[in-house]
Amino acid sequence: MRRGFTQALQHGWRQAVRTARSMIGVPDYDTYVAHMRRHHPDRTVMTYAEFFNDRLQARYRAGGGRCC
């Protein structure tokens, strides 16, 4: 029973982190990797650092630093 509780707690934590990241605009690397493997198996998957930098540039490149 304790193992099941621990697994449920870990799953809940991962979901909470994923939700928080989504709310502040940080994309989910695991979702990206799953998408690439499913839909683009011939393409190279970016490392986490490459993915993070790519998403950061995409987020701030378009708007040019707007406030509202």
Residue pairs with C-beta under 8 A, 6 or more apart in sequence:
18 28
21 27
21 28
22 28
25 59
26 55
27 51
27 55
29 48
29 51
29 52
32 45
32 46
32 51
33 45
36 43
36 45
37 45
46 54
